[in-house]
């Protein structure tokens, strides 16, 4: 289940919505909800034909996603990573928690929620640290250990 482009798109859209609405990424996932997470994942090949800002605005309106006060973009003292870059970090970690064979959309969304609702989501969103750009293997090892490893 490696290099799932639809998952990558969904994670990048979650990141975009989280930034736009100033939400922790877990809160963005919760606000979108299972039905729309599944829809975005299943039809990512169609949604990606539109600018991501338009798609984000459509789902912000459709899901009535309010604005929060989590602004890690403003808090970042360094170069703000692109939403595609952060989407890739999430999608790789989610892929690494799925079996190698084809998975159902429900399995993928379940794994997505496990990652976003875990402690590691806040670590990935701390852009003043070096965590989010560590290797895929290291991030997975930390996730499995339940803590940032030395």
ABEGO torsion letter per residue (X at the ends): XBGBAAAAAAAAAAAAAAAAAGBBAAAAAAAAEAAAAAAAAAAAAAAAABBAAAAAAAAAAAAGBBBBABBAAAABABBBBBAAAAAAAAAAAAAAABBABBBBAAAAAAAAAAAAABAAAAAAABAABAAAABBAAAAAAAAAAGBBBX
